[in-house]
Amino acid sequence: MTLVVVSIVVFVALLVAVFVFVGWRDRKRLSSAEDSAAARDATAARERYAAERHVVQGEVWRRGQIPNS
């Protein structure tokens, strides 16, 4: 009985390892320079938007017009 349980555990562990390896390999193969450029553009736009909001909030604070949250 112990041999059967150990065999099943080893088999399941190998299946999980193969699934993870194939997923990792395919993800690495499918990423392209275009994906990297799109991610950089999105990050830059997000940071630019955050900086603009920070400036606007600072101006409101300096003028004494504290908005109600």
Buried (B, 14 or more C-beta within 10 A) or exposed (E): EEEEEEEEEEEEEEEEEEEEEEEEEEEEEEEEEEEEEEEEEEEEEEEEEEEEEEEEEEEEEEEEEEEEE
